[in-house]
Amino acid sequence: MDRDWLDELLAKTDLVQLVSKYVQLTKKGNSYWGCCPFHHEKTPSFSVSADKQVYYCFGCKESGNAITFVKKIESVESADAIKLLAEAAHMPVPEYKGDKKSADLKNKRERLSALMREAALHYHENIYTPGAKAALAYAEERQITSMIKKFGLGYSLGNREIIDYLETKGFTPAEMKEAGIAEQSGDTYYDVFMNRLMIPIINPYGNVIAFGGRLLEKDSKFAKYRNSCQTVLFDKSKVLFALNLVKKKKQREHLDSIIVTEGYMDTISLFKAGFDNVVASMGTSLTLDQAKLLKNYCNKIYISYDGDGAGQKATLRGLDILESVGLNVRVVPLAGGMDPDDVIKREGAAGYKALLDKAVTLTTFKINNLASQYDLSDPDGNSKFAVEAVKVIKKLDNPVEQEEYLMQVHNLTGYSMAVLYKQAELYEEPKIESEPKREPSRRDALTAATDFVLASLINEKPYADFNFDVVPYLTGDNEREAYRLALEKYKMKYSLQSLFNRADERYADYVSGLVNYDFVPGDDRKKFEECVYLIKRRSLEVEKGKLEAEYEATKNIEILSKLKDIEKKLTQMRKSGGFIS
Ligand SMILES: [Zn+2]
């Protein structure tokens, strides 16, 4: 971002005014004082200097300027903090200036945002009308009647009710469709959520961005839950249900941890029981974006998923993502078939609190999970379990931790610690860069070029261009799949994260590597073109080598003509500085 522009933004922002929105400040001399919003205290040790436009806390030593303040208090990344400040200062963010496409998108977002707000308010009003008896009865049965207001729960009164209402507010059915509320059948539009209990999904800025709809009739052929589809406002992989409420809590008091549940009802019922640090992931597998989002709020996460075996593998994969961003993860043990809501109903808040205290680390959870898959009373099952458990433990970098978990395996299997250590030594973690760095070989150069080109395409770098058709020159399945996904993303405007979720499991690691590719300064159009050139040339050379050998062996005239073609292409490439059609 432009330095001058940032300076202007900071000059237009008054830190005292900004902080006053969150903290009651009192003037003393040249500074303003208040209770620190970043640590818990009763006597003010948080000071804001009006002259210097910086803040400092004598208690927890937090300090910074307007941008760091917004970042921390709103739990957002720098770019979003800057956007918020720019909005307040009525300064357009430079990248938007003159960019018609971005401006159109911004207008569209605002328009759909207003539509969603109207819809949520209206669904909420509906829940108190006679037509919504089923919804109230359901809330009563789940014992969440007192949560209807807090979560803004509502009801869809049927086919067209919301559509007619929103039309009176000046919105078109096409807009409703774009917002994910309406669907079209021929010329008519209908409410996709008809006759469902409506759960608004609200982002941390207080905007309704989507809905979850719970079907109330039993034995319906339709799915119990229906979520909004992806819209310009809503990307499921970047959202956590109820994070808006957790954010408010964080602004009020210290936030030590967040409990992550699978579904809306678990979250609502935990809130009702007094746990106000709960969110729902709205799906079993957490995404990298969700993990990063959580990391902005606190460092400790309790995972409180249902206690059934379904989706265990997906669950585990999601949890590794949390650890990969540096979160401290605990898994709440839930007996088979139980969900958090059941525990609250049967044992109350105290019962659930006891479970939180019993939450185990991710590694223990994995070991226990493995143990449940083998029959440990059988010598064969026992040894297989030990081998698999040791693999999990071997992945930990800390020897003290390794010992801790080997002890657990020792307790479960009866194998001596010496044997388990030996097993750990035997198991070699497949390493990618274990060998000392060799001279980059031709193959390495090709790999590096391919990765760079694919990563640039996937990340839609400004210099990346699909017109250089590299596909015929890609040799591996990995690479062809990554290209296919990149093209699909580009055409369909998918987000990076949803693309990652779309990848075939076999290629997910490779694609994830490309998504997180470390670009360096100097990555530009020239490098991109050079890499494309290298890929084409190397692939032609390999092909040429094969054909030469084949011709030697067969003296087949057709092969010779293919060989000539390739040689012609290669010469053409050298002459034209690289580009062949
Ligand atoms: Zn402080």
Residues whose N, C-alpha, C, O or C-beta is under 5 A from the ligand:
A	BS01	ZN	C36 F38 H39 C57 G59 C60 K61
